[in-house]
Amino acid sequence: MTHVVVFDYGSGNVRSACRALEHVGADVELTADREAALNADGLLVPGVGAFHAVMRQLRVADGENIIDMRLAGGRPVMGICVGLQIMFSSSEEKGEGEGLGQWPGVVKRLDAEVVPHMGWSPIEAATGSELFAGVEDQRFYFVHSYGVHDDPTAALAGGVTTPPLTSWARHGNSRFVAAVENGPLSATQFHPEKSGDAGMTLLANWLDTLK
């Protein structure tokens, strides 16, 4: 079985993510142990709450270094919700704050009459997406007030051999990044573990990339 560590660094309720991964056939370990996180077939990085709090908790658990080491070795990592946002350069939530800088872009408040964006939304899936294979026309469940409005694909297009695949969603006047696929690093702004059958298919697609 494919072994996945759900990184337990103190950010939110991670049990639903564990159950969802087990449902699609993963051998799941919930831990913050460094060696386990480094050696797993896949590392899932959840994120619930404010950007700065998540970054602080992640650094206390040495998560920044663990993620860097995995990606340097081509070992897959997937972020969920704020776990996507922290992969970008910075956030404007409650003042400026630095992210992990894996992708260029700033996390900004959504421009909409109703915030947070809470509920089901369709996705503009990137052409060639592996994550969305078979569920390109499905809706996924979001809970967030901030998002990334910049396109990392455009920002990186001239400087990398294979630019990331960016999928999009909309809320109010905002078109924001819904998911990014970039070699061993993937992330979703929505919660696949709360997105019913479509979310289970997406997680199963991610597991397939680990094999």
Salt bridges, closest charged atoms under 4 A:
ASP27 OD2 - HIS3 ND1 3.07
GLU29 OE1 - HIS3 NE2 3.06
ASP62 OD2 - ARG34 NH1 2.40
GLU64 OE1 - ARG59 NE 3.08
GLU124 OE2 - ARG170 NE 3.36
GLU124 OE1 - ARG175 NH2 2.99
GLU193 OE2 - HIS191 ND1 2.81
ASP208 OD1 - LYS211 NZ 3.53
